[in-house]
Amino acid sequence: MQLRPVLLALGIMTVLLAGAMLPCALLDLADGSDEAHVFWFSSFSSGLVGCLLWVLARGGDPKIGQRETFLLTVAVWVLVPAVAAVPFVVSGISVTDAVFESVSGLTTTGATSLSGLDNMPRGLLLWRGILQWIGGIGIVVTAVAILPQLRVGGMQLFQLESSDITGKFLPRIKDIAAYMGLTYLIISSACAFSYSLAGMNWFDAIVHAMSTVSAGGFANYDASFGHENLQPAMAPAIFFMALAGLPFALLTMLVLQGRISPMLRDPQPRLYFALLLFFSATIVIWHEAVVEPPIFDHIFHGITETVFNIVSVMTGTGYASTAYDTWGQPAIIIFLLATFMGGCAGSASCGMKMFRLEITAKALIAWSQRMVQPHRRTPVRYAGKPVDEETLQSVMVFMFLYLTTFMVVAALLSFTGLDALGAISASATMVSNVGPGLGPDVGPSTNFASVTDFAKWVCSAAMLLGRLEFVAVFVVLTGRFWRG
């Protein structure tokens, strides 16, 4: 195995992350904050480590094979959160909370263990937003350019062969990254501008645009979108959160080339919006028909609150405008289901993803038919084309690892003192990279500050596993991978 190109890539990523700390340092300096030294020191020390890795990697073969790509994919998502945690540690936050916060930011989970955000130095608030923004584009590039090549979790379905910008991704990774980066920047700028029009100050608009477009969910206030400064911006937030759950390659074609037909042909957005509508309508209808006394002031208020929180949970953004876990048992069940669903493949979103849900459902139907008629051969089709056995196997392996990890994490969290609902929802929200769980300990009106350090490390590991789609991590952990 060639380790030099892996070290080179890690060094470059560390140097770039150190550079991303400088705007936070300048902001704290402009504010006259007592914490102005935090990001200067963090940037210098992180840059030094990155340069050292860069020097150690000199002279190696720059080409990497599939094994190196597996290792690099996992190593980046382990090293970068460690480096990103440095400013939190230097500012006086414990190592456990710092790692939890940086992992949550870069995986765009949005769960936080920090309180007092309303009075936190703006440099740290900006850093949280930058982490999510970086994590969002990193996830998109990983999902669209890397994972299909590694044939992880059925993502080979999206290894297209056309010559346009959705073409064979890995050999043209620089071009694809440039196209997607430009689209990401355009959508982020549009989101920030929309937030400013809705009444946010420019700092809040920029930071929340970073965490919205990345499907992240870090807010500048403990109350998230329940804060009076953010509530007027719920409508643009719904739009851009929903946008973050769409396939980014298709968004790139739409934004830069004006081509909407690929988006309309893709079966993922149809299922995605159908589920959003079904979950939202179910809660609103149930509330209007059954709940007494009513939770919402009027029907429009109910629709806005429901759609906002359902879109936030299902896309994995994790903003909360109210304590929706107090809406009753049917609402809790729907929000828990939405936590698992996720968005479309190749998006900044999370969860099982639409294409896996559709393929799994069709595979179950086909296999059930074979049980009744053993000689019948019903191919599983996706987007009008038969799905090959390797892709089916990849999808089923992913689903097995996803559910197994969810159950193991839930069991471990239950040992830390969380109640059943808290442990189950916290596990679901971590492996799905959503953010808030359910219940009094980890629900939308609280955060993860009260859970034990052991629980936070378990959650950090679950967030990384969920964001890396499980398979890549388990491949790297096998003995055969290291023996070649």
C-alpha positions as CSV (number, residue, x, y, z in Angstrom):
1,M,0.0,0.0,0.0
2,Q,1.3,3.5,-0.9
3,L,1.0,5.7,2.2
4,R,2.8,8.7,0.8
5,P,-0.1,10.0,-1.3
6,V,-2.5,9.5,1.6
7,L,-0.2,11.5,3.9
8,L,0.1,14.2,1.2
9,A,-3.7,14.5,0.9
10,L,-4.0,14.6,4.7
11,G,-1.3,17.3,4.9
12,I,-3.1,19.5,2.2
13,M,-6.4,19.1,4.0
14,T,-4.9,20.1,7.3
15,V,-3.2,23.2,5.8
16,L,-6.5,24.2,4.2
17,L,-8.4,23.8,7.4
18,A,-5.8,25.9,9.2
19,G,-6.4,28.6,6.6
20,A,-10.1,28.4,7.2
21,M,-9.5,29.4,10.8
22,L,-8.1,32.8,9.8
23,P,-11.5,34.6,9.2
24,C,-12.5,33.6,12.7
25,A,-9.3,35.0,14.1
26,L,-9.9,38.3,12.2
27,L,-13.5,38.5,13.4
28,D,-12.6,38.0,17.0
29,L,-9.8,40.6,16.6
30,A,-12.3,43.1,15.1
31,D,-14.7,42.5,17.9
32,G,-12.0,43.0,20.5
33,S,-12.8,39.6,22.0
34,D,-10.6,38.2,24.8
35,E,-10.6,35.0,22.8
36,A,-8.8,36.5,19.8
37,H,-5.7,34.4,20.4
38,V,-7.7,31.1,20.1
39,F,-7.7,31.0,16.3
40,W,-4.3,32.5,15.7
41,F,-2.7,29.8,17.8
42,S,-4.9,27.0,16.4
43,S,-4.2,28.1,12.8
44,F,-0.5,28.2,13.3
45,S,-0.2,24.8,15.1
46,S,-2.6,23.1,12.7
47,G,-0.7,24.5,9.7
48,L,2.5,23.3,11.2
49,V,1.2,19.8,11.4
50,G,-0.1,19.9,7.9
51,C,3.2,21.1,6.5
52,L,5.0,18.3,8.4
53,L,2.7,15.7,6.8
54,W,3.3,17.4,3.4
55,V,7.1,17.2,3.8
56,L,6.9,13.5,4.9
57,A,5.0,12.7,1.8
58,R,7.4,14.2,-0.7
59,G,8.8,12.0,-3.4
60,G,6.1,9.4,-3.4
61,D,4.0,8.1,-6.3
62,P,1.0,10.5,-6.5
63,K,-1.2,7.8,-8.0
64,I,-3.5,5.9,-5.7
65,G,-5.4,2.6,-6.0
66,Q,-8.6,1.5,-4.6
67,R,-7.1,0.4,-1.2
68,E,-5.5,3.8,-0.8
69,T,-8.8,5.5,-1.7
70,F,-10.6,3.5,1.0
71,L,-7.9,4.5,3.6
72,L,-7.9,8.1,2.5
73,T,-11.7,8.4,2.7
74,V,-11.7,7.2,6.2
75,A,-8.5,8.9,7.4
76,V,-9.7,12.3,6.2
77,W,-12.9,12.0,8.2
78,V,-10.9,11.0,11.3
79,L,-8.0,13.5,11.1
80,V,-9.9,16.6,10.0
81,P,-12.4,16.6,13.0
82,A,-9.4,16.2,15.3
83,V,-7.7,19.3,13.8
84,A,-11.1,21.1,13.8
85,A,-11.5,20.5,17.5
86,V,-8.3,22.4,18.4
87,P,-10.0,25.9,18.6
88,F,-12.6,24.5,20.9
89,V,-10.0,23.0,23.2
90,V,-7.9,26.2,23.2
91,S,-11.0,28.2,24.2
92,G,-11.4,26.0,27.3
93,I,-13.9,23.5,26.2
94,S,-13.2,19.9,27.3
95,V,-11.6,17.5,24.7
96,T,-14.7,15.3,24.7
97,D,-17.1,18.2,24.0
98,A,-14.6,19.7,21.4
99,V,-14.4,16.5,19.5
100,F,-18.1,15.9,19.7
101,E,-18.7,19.5,18.3
102,S,-16.2,19.2,15.5
103,V,-17.4,15.8,14.4
104,S,-21.0,17.0,14.6
105,G,-20.0,20.0,12.5
106,L,-18.0,18.3,9.8
107,T,-20.5,15.4,9.4
108,T,-23.3,18.1,9.3
109,T,-25.1,16.3,12.1
110,G,-25.8,19.6,14.0
111,A,-26.0,18.1,17.5
112,T,-24.3,20.2,20.0
113,S,-23.1,19.8,23.6
114,L,-22.5,23.6,24.1
115,S,-24.8,26.0,25.9
116,G,-24.8,29.7,26.0
117,L,-24.5,30.1,22.3
118,D,-26.3,33.5,22.4
119,N,-23.3,35.0,24.2
120,M,-20.5,33.0,22.6
121,P,-17.7,34.9,20.8
122,R,-18.6,35.3,17.1
123,G,-15.3,33.7,16.0
124,L,-16.4,30.3,17.5
125,L,-19.9,30.7,16.0
126,L,-18.4,31.4,12.6
127,W,-16.1,28.4,13.0
128,R,-19.1,26.1,13.7
129,G,-20.7,27.4,10.5
130,I,-17.5,27.0,8.5
131,L,-17.1,23.4,9.7
132,Q,-20.6,22.6,8.4
133,W,-20.1,24.4,5.1
134,I,-16.8,22.5,4.5
135,G,-18.4,19.2,5.6
136,G,-21.3,19.8,3.3
137,I,-19.3,20.1,0.1
138,G,-16.9,17.4,1.3
139,I,-19.9,15.0,1.7
140,V,-21.2,15.9,-1.7
141,V,-17.9,15.3,-3.4
142,T,-17.4,12.1,-1.4
143,A,-20.9,10.8,-2.3
144,V,-20.7,11.7,-5.9
145,A,-17.0,11.3,-6.8
146,I,-15.6,8.7,-4.4
147,L,-18.2,6.3,-3.1
148,P,-19.5,5.2,-6.5
149,Q,-15.9,4.2,-7.4
150,L,-15.6,2.1,-4.2
151,R,-19.0,0.5,-4.9
152,V,-20.2,1.4,-1.4
153,G,-23.8,0.9,-0.4
154,G,-25.1,0.7,-4.0
155,M,-23.7,4.0,-4.9
156,Q,-22.3,2.5,-8.1
157,L,-25.7,3.2,-9.6
158,F,-24.5,6.8,-9.9
159,Q,-21.3,6.1,-11.6
160,L,-22.5,7.5,-14.9
161,E,-20.5,7.3,-18.2
162,S,-21.7,10.4,-20.1
163,S,-19.3,13.2,-21.1
164,D,-21.1,16.0,-19.3
165,I,-20.4,17.2,-15.7
166,T,-22.2,14.2,-14.3
167,G,-19.8,11.9,-16.1
168,K,-17.2,9.5,-14.9
169,F,-16.4,11.3,-11.7
170,L,-13.1,10.1,-10.3
171,P,-10.9,10.6,-13.3
172,R,-12.2,14.2,-13.6
173,I,-12.4,15.0,-9.9
174,K,-10.9,18.5,-10.3
175,D,-13.5,19.5,-12.9
176,I,-16.3,18.0,-11.0
177,A,-15.2,19.6,-7.7
178,A,-15.0,23.0,-9.5
179,Y,-18.5,22.7,-11.0
180,M,-20.0,21.6,-7.7
181,G,-18.1,24.1,-5.6
182,L,-19.4,26.9,-7.8
183,T,-23.0,25.7,-7.5
184,Y,-22.6,25.3,-3.8
185,L,-21.3,28.8,-3.5
186,I,-24.2,30.2,-5.6
187,I,-26.8,28.4,-3.6
188,S,-25.1,29.5,-0.3
189,S,-25.0,33.1,-1.4
190,A,-28.7,33.0,-2.4
191,C,-29.6,31.5,1.0
192,A,-27.7,34.2,2.9
193,F,-29.3,36.9,0.8
194,S,-32.8,35.4,1.4
195,Y,-32.1,35.3,5.2
196,S,-31.1,38.9,5.2
197,L,-34.3,39.9,3.4
198,A,-36.2,38.0,6.0
199,G,-34.7,40.1,8.8
200,M,-31.5,38.4,9.9
201,N,-28.4,40.5,10.4
202,W,-25.7,39.7,8.0
203,F,-23.6,37.6,10.4
204,D,-26.6,35.4,11.3
205,A,-27.5,35.2,7.6
206,I,-24.1,34.0,6.5
207,V,-23.6,31.5,9.4
208,H,-27.1,30.0,9.0
209,A,-26.8,29.9,5.3
210,M,-23.6,27.8,5.7
211,S,-25.4,25.4,8.0
212,T,-28.6,25.3,5.9
213,V,-27.2,24.5,2.5
214,S,-24.9,21.9,4.1
215,A,-27.9,20.3,5.8
216,G,-26.0,20.9,9.0
217,G,-28.2,22.6,11.6
218,F,-25.8,24.5,13.9
219,A,-27.6,27.7,15.0
220,N,-26.2,30.8,16.7
221,Y,-28.8,30.6,19.5
222,D,-29.6,27.9,22.0
223,A,-33.3,28.0,20.9
224,S,-32.3,27.4,17.3
225,F,-35.1,28.7,15.0
226,G,-37.3,29.1,18.0
227,H,-35.3,32.3,18.7
228,E,-37.1,35.6,17.8
229,N,-34.3,36.7,15.5
230,L,-34.7,33.6,13.3
231,Q,-38.4,32.8,13.2
232,P,-39.2,35.3,10.4
233,A,-36.8,33.3,8.2
234,M,-38.6,30.0,8.4
235,A,-40.0,30.1,4.9
236,P,-36.6,30.5,3.1
237,A,-35.1,28.0,5.5
238,I,-37.7,25.4,4.4
239,F,-36.9,26.0,0.7
240,F,-33.1,25.7,1.1
241,M,-33.2,22.8,3.5
242,A,-35.3,20.9,0.9
243,L,-32.9,21.9,-1.8
244,A,-30.0,20.5,0.3
245,G,-31.7,17.0,0.1
246,L,-31.7,16.9,-3.7
247,P,-28.9,15.2,-5.8
248,F,-26.2,17.8,-6.1
249,A,-25.0,16.7,-9.6
250,L,-28.5,17.4,-10.9
251,L,-28.6,20.7,-9.0
252,T,-25.3,21.6,-10.7
253,M,-26.8,20.9,-14.1
254,L,-29.9,22.9,-13.2
255,V,-28.1,25.9,-11.8
256,L,-25.2,26.2,-14.3
257,Q,-26.8,24.8,-17.4
258,G,-30.5,25.4,-16.9
259,R,-31.3,21.7,-17.5
260,I,-34.3,20.6,-15.4
261,S,-35.1,17.4,-17.4
262,P,-32.5,15.2,-15.5
263,M,-34.0,16.2,-12.2
264,L,-37.5,15.3,-13.5
265,R,-36.4,11.9,-14.8
266,D,-34.6,10.9,-11.6
267,P,-37.0,8.9,-9.3
268,Q,-35.4,10.0,-6.1
269,P,-36.8,13.6,-5.9
270,R,-40.3,12.3,-6.5
271,L,-40.2,9.8,-3.6
272,Y,-38.3,12.5,-1.5
273,F,-41.0,15.1,-1.9
274,A,-43.8,12.5,-1.6
275,L,-42.5,11.5,1.8
276,L,-42.1,15.1,3.0
277,L,-45.7,15.8,2.0
278,F,-47.0,12.6,3.5
279,F,-45.3,13.1,6.9
280,S,-46.3,16.8,7.1
281,A,-49.9,16.2,6.0
282,T,-50.4,13.3,8.5
283,I,-49.3,15.5,11.4
284,V,-51.4,18.5,10.4
285,I,-54.5,16.4,9.7
286,W,-54.1,14.4,12.9
287,H,-53.7,17.7,14.9
288,E,-56.8,19.3,13.3
289,A,-59.0,16.3,13.6
290,V,-58.0,14.8,17.0
291,V,-55.8,17.0,19.3
292,E,-57.6,19.0,22.0
293,P,-56.6,21.6,23.1
294,P,-54.9,22.5,19.8
295,I,-51.2,22.9,19.8
296,F,-51.1,25.5,17.1
297,D,-52.8,28.9,17.0
298,H,-54.3,28.4,13.6
299,I,-54.0,26.1,10.5
300,F,-51.3,28.2,8.8
301,H,-49.2,28.2,11.9
302,G,-49.6,24.4,12.2
303,I,-48.6,23.9,8.5
304,T,-45.5,26.2,8.9
305,E,-44.2,24.6,12.1
306,T,-44.9,21.0,10.8
307,V,-43.3,21.4,7.4
308,F,-40.3,23.3,8.8
309,N,-39.5,20.6,11.4
310,I,-40.3,17.6,9.1
311,V,-38.0,19.0,6.4
312,S,-35.4,19.8,9.0
313,V,-35.4,16.2,10.4
314,M,-35.7,14.3,7.2
315,T,-32.9,16.2,5.4
316,G,-30.8,15.9,8.5
317,T,-30.5,19.6,8.9
318,G,-31.6,19.4,12.5
319,Y,-32.9,22.9,13.1
320,A,-35.8,23.1,15.6
321,S,-38.4,25.8,15.9
322,T,-40.3,24.2,18.8
323,A,-40.4,21.2,21.0
324,Y,-42.1,18.9,18.5
325,D,-41.6,15.9,20.8
326,T,-44.4,17.3,22.9
327,W,-47.0,17.0,20.0
328,G,-48.1,13.5,21.0
329,Q,-47.2,9.9,20.3
330,P,-48.2,9.8,16.6
331,A,-46.0,12.9,15.9
332,I,-43.1,11.3,17.8
333,I,-43.4,8.1,15.7
334,I,-43.5,10.1,12.4
335,F,-40.5,12.2,13.4
336,L,-38.6,9.1,14.3
337,L,-39.4,7.5,10.9
338,A,-38.3,10.7,9.2
339,T,-35.0,10.5,11.0
340,F,-34.2,7.3,9.2
341,M,-35.4,8.3,5.7
342,G,-32.9,10.9,4.7
343,G,-32.6,12.7,1.3
344,C,-31.4,11.7,-2.1
345,A,-28.1,10.1,-3.0
346,G,-25.4,12.6,-3.9
347,S,-26.9,15.3,-1.7
348,A,-25.7,16.9,1.5
349,S,-28.4,15.0,3.3
350,C,-28.3,11.9,5.5
351,G,-30.1,8.7,6.4
352,M,-30.9,5.6,4.3
353,K,-31.4,7.7,1.1
354,M,-34.3,7.5,-1.3
355,F,-32.8,5.1,-3.9
356,R,-32.0,2.5,-1.2
357,L,-35.5,2.7,0.2
358,E,-37.0,2.1,-3.3
359,I,-34.6,-0.7,-4.2
360,T,-35.1,-2.4,-0.9
361,A,-38.9,-2.2,-1.2
362,K,-38.8,-3.5,-4.8
363,A,-36.4,-6.3,-3.8
364,L,-38.7,-7.4,-1.0
365,I,-41.7,-7.5,-3.3
366,A,-39.7,-9.5,-6.0
367,W,-38.4,-12.0,-3.4
368,S,-41.9,-12.4,-1.9
369,Q,-43.3,-13.2,-5.4
370,R,-40.5,-15.8,-5.9
371,M,-41.5,-17.5,-2.6
372,V,-45.0,-18.0,-4.0
373,Q,-43.9,-18.8,-7.6
374,P,-40.4,-20.3,-7.4
375,H,-39.9,-20.3,-11.2
376,R,-40.9,-16.7,-11.6
377,R,-38.1,-14.3,-12.3
378,T,-39.0,-10.7,-11.6
379,P,-36.0,-8.3,-12.0
380,V,-35.7,-5.4,-9.6
381,R,-35.8,-2.2,-11.6
382,Y,-34.6,1.3,-10.7
383,A,-35.2,4.3,-13.0
384,G,-36.5,1.8,-15.6
385,K,-33.3,-0.3,-15.7
386,P,-32.6,-3.7,-14.1
387,V,-30.5,-3.5,-10.9
388,D,-27.6,-6.0,-11.1
389,E,-26.9,-8.4,-8.3
390,E,-23.8,-6.6,-7.1
391,T,-25.7,-3.4,-6.6
392,L,-28.5,-5.3,-4.8
393,Q,-25.9,-6.9,-2.5
394,S,-24.3,-3.5,-1.8
395,V,-27.7,-2.0,-0.8
396,M,-28.6,-4.9,1.4
397,V,-25.2,-4.9,3.1
398,F,-25.6,-1.2,3.8
399,M,-29.0,-1.6,5.2
400,F,-27.8,-4.4,7.5
401,L,-24.8,-2.4,8.7
402,Y,-27.0,0.7,9.2
403,L,-29.6,-1.2,11.3
404,T,-27.0,-3.2,13.2
405,T,-25.0,0.0,14.1
406,F,-28.3,1.7,15.1
407,M,-29.2,-1.1,17.5
408,V,-25.6,-1.4,19.0
409,V,-25.4,2.4,19.6
410,A,-28.9,2.5,21.1
411,A,-27.9,-0.3,23.5
412,L,-24.7,1.4,24.5
413,L,-26.5,4.7,25.1
414,S,-29.1,3.0,27.2
415,F,-26.3,1.9,29.6
416,T,-25.4,5.6,30.1
417,G,-28.7,6.4,31.8
418,L,-30.8,7.7,28.9
419,D,-34.4,6.5,28.9
420,A,-35.6,4.2,26.1
421,L,-36.9,7.0,23.8
422,G,-33.8,9.1,24.4
423,A,-31.4,6.2,23.6
424,I,-33.3,5.0,20.5
425,S,-33.8,8.5,19.1
426,A,-30.2,9.6,19.9
427,S,-28.9,6.5,18.2
428,A,-31.1,7.2,15.1
429,T,-30.2,10.8,15.0
430,M,-26.4,10.1,15.2
431,V,-26.2,7.3,12.6
432,S,-28.5,9.4,10.3
433,N,-26.6,12.6,11.0
434,V,-29.7,14.5,11.9
435,G,-29.0,16.4,15.1
436,P,-31.7,16.6,17.8
437,G,-33.2,13.4,19.2
438,L,-36.5,13.1,21.2
439,G,-37.4,13.3,24.8
440,P,-36.3,15.4,27.8
441,D,-32.6,14.7,27.6
442,V,-31.7,15.0,23.9
443,G,-34.8,16.4,22.4
444,P,-35.2,19.5,20.2
445,S,-35.6,21.8,23.2
446,T,-32.4,20.6,24.8
447,N,-28.9,19.4,23.6
448,F,-26.4,16.7,24.3
449,A,-24.7,18.7,27.2
450,S,-26.2,16.5,29.9
451,V,-25.2,13.1,28.5
452,T,-22.0,11.4,29.8
453,D,-18.6,11.6,28.2
454,F,-18.8,8.0,27.2
455,A,-22.1,8.6,25.4
456,K,-20.6,11.5,23.6
457,W,-17.7,9.4,22.3
458,V,-20.2,6.7,21.2
459,C,-22.2,9.4,19.4
460,S,-19.1,10.8,17.7
461,A,-18.2,7.3,16.4
462,A,-21.8,6.8,15.2
463,M,-21.8,10.2,13.4
464,L,-18.6,9.2,11.5
465,L,-19.9,5.8,10.6
466,G,-23.2,7.2,9.4
467,R,-21.5,9.9,7.3
468,L,-19.0,7.4,5.7
469,E,-21.9,5.1,4.8
470,F,-20.6,2.3,7.1
471,V,-19.1,0.0,4.5
472,A,-15.9,2.0,3.9
473,V,-15.1,2.0,7.6
474,F,-15.7,-1.7,8.1
475,V,-13.6,-2.5,5.0
476,V,-10.6,-0.6,6.5
477,L,-11.0,-2.4,9.8
478,T,-10.7,-5.8,8.3
479,G,-7.4,-7.7,8.5
480,R,-7.4,-8.6,4.8
481,F,-7.4,-5.0,3.8
482,W,-4.1,-4.4,5.6
483,R,-2.6,-7.7,4.4
484,G,-3.5,-6.8,0.8
